[in-house]
Amino acid sequence: MESQTAAPVVAMSEVQARVVRPDPSEEMPMTATAVRAAAHSRLDAERDQVTIRLSDDLLADGLADVRWLLHDALLAGARGLVVDLSGVQHLASPAVASFLSAHRTCRARGGSVVLRGANRRTLDLLHRTGLWRVLELEPAGDRRAA
């Protein structure tokens, strides 16, 4: 009988994404779309900040991959997360709940979660829920100076 090997999972390190074998007790590995998204994530070591680019393709597969990306970024030691939403047309409220959960961890470390490039629909959702006061908003292409 052949043994089955699990597919590799991408985890964020301080410098770049690296491939690690998943623990059999953990959840399913990320999809190929999530692996590509993790490869486009960047860690700014000076500010302990990770930038994660989301897309409609990544969100179409469900929120598990997004949660893994946020979780891995926080495990890498990030104090702040910048979530680039410029490639997202529709952001569901469970995704915003994931950002809020990451925000709690970042605040405990003295950082924050910044949503960059949110479209009008997402901004309306944040205003209706009052989360525009909690999560920082940044226009697309705006990069803060150190």
Buried (B, 14 or more C-beta within 10 A) or exposed (E): EEEEEEEBBBBBBEEEBEEEEBEEEEEEBBBEBBBBBBEEBBBEEEBBBBBBBBBEBBBEBEBBBBBBBBBBBBEBBBBBBBBBBBBBEEBEEEBBEBBBBBBEBBBEEEBBBBBBBBBEEBBEBBEEBEBBEBBBBBEEEEEEEE
